[in-house]
Amino acid sequence: MDVLAVTRLSDDEKELELLLLRQQLRIVERKQKRGPQIPRWQKVPLAMLAVRLKKRARNGRAAVEASVSKGAGRHHSGLLP
């Protein structure tokens, strides 16, 4: 993996690379007649990264919900007499 190379990229560069990789994947998927044959040694890191991504998404969503619920009380309290 190119973990060291990715850590040096800015957020904008990472997003651009991700969009490019997604588009390349769509093109390859369209050209294939059946699904990819991924060897087990490549599936393990993919599964680990997927789990980490799900955890981050869950933690991020929880943080946003907590922030919104806390902020809602403060912003609306001034509206009531």
Summary of the structure (lengths in Angstrom):
residues: 81
radius of gyration: 20.2
end to end distance: 59.2
largest distance: 66.2
contacts: 133
relative contact order: 0.05
helix: 79%
strand: 0%
